[in-house]
């Protein structure tokens, strides 16, 4: 049986190297590429067409959830497993909505990561065991009408991208250069984001982005 082709996306070099080394110790997996950010991951996946992408959730500029959403929209046959320190249901549910089929906590044993890889390769979902009850409880609350849809759902994919970068302190010109649009278009998107969310300051957008897992205090401080 041919090994599964995997692309690894992790913005911490030492962590990425460690995970890659572990994966390469298994005959079940071939790591065909690794990168440190979501945008590079999208380009690499277009070139290599891996079977599975393992991606960190928390990354600057384009987080793992948005990376998964764009990847699923353009290359739906690729299976996506999220790797994260975050074990709350919001991150998990947003990841699943984005198209991920697996979610593994970073403190899991390597054997669990291999189990997750096998499971999603077979067309099934995998959640680290501590997360299953959280997700089920959240599902029941939503089904009973106790939880409204996230305000994040009001935003388009492009608007969520720009929200993250604005919250991380990037100027309009920096955002424009990153995603190859005009400064004027960035400012228009930012205005629309504020109108949709009812937020009228950068500080408010930053607070919203952190609260909804778009970015983190760590990323806004860099």
Residue, then its C-alpha position, 0 to 999 in steps of 0.5 A: x500500500x502506498x504511503x499517504x501524501x501529507x503536507x504539514x502547516x505549522x508556523x513554529x519551525x521547531x514544532x514543525x520539524x519535530x512533527x515532520x520527523x515523527x511522521x517520517x518515522x512511519x511507513x504509512x506517511x510520506x511528508x511531501x512538503x511543509x510550510x509555515x503559513x496558510x497562504x504558502x500551504x494553499x499554493x503548495x497543495x495546488x502544486x502537490x495535491x496531497x492526500x492529507x493536510x495537517x494544519x495548525x489552527x493559530x497562525x498569523x495573517x491566515x489562520x488554520x480555519x481560513x486555510x482549511x475553508x479555502x482549501x476545501x473550496x478549491x481542492x475538496x478531495x484533500x482531507x484536512x486535520x487541524x492541530x491545536x492547543x485549543x480544546x473549546x467547542x468553538x474552535x472545533x465547530x468552526x474547523x468542521x464548518x470550514x471543511x476539516x475532517x479531523x481535529x487533534x489536540x497538540x498534547x496528544x500522543x503521536x499514536x493518536x495523530x496516526x490514528x487520526x490520519x488513518x481515520x480521515x483517509x478512510x473517509x471518516x471524521x476524527x476528534x481527539x477523545x476529550x472533544x467529543x462530548x464538548x461538540x455533542x453538548x454544543x450541538x444539542x444546545x444549537x438544536x434546542x435553539x439555545x445558541x444563536x449563529x455566530x456573528x462571524x458567519x455574517x462575514x465573507x471569506x475575504x472579510x474574515x481574512x482582512x479582519x484577522x490581519x487588521x486585528x493583528x495590527x497590519x495597516x491597509x497598505x500591508x493588507x493590500x500587499x499581502x492579498x494583492x488588492x488595492x488599499x481602497x478595496x481594503x478600506x472598503x472591506x474594513x468598513x463593510x466588516x464594521x457595518x456588519x458587526x456593528x463595531x466602529x473601532x479597530x480595538x473593537x474589531x481586535x476584541x471581536x477577532x480574539x473572542x471568536x478565535x480568528x486570532x489570538x492575544x499572542x498574534x495581536x501582540x507581535 
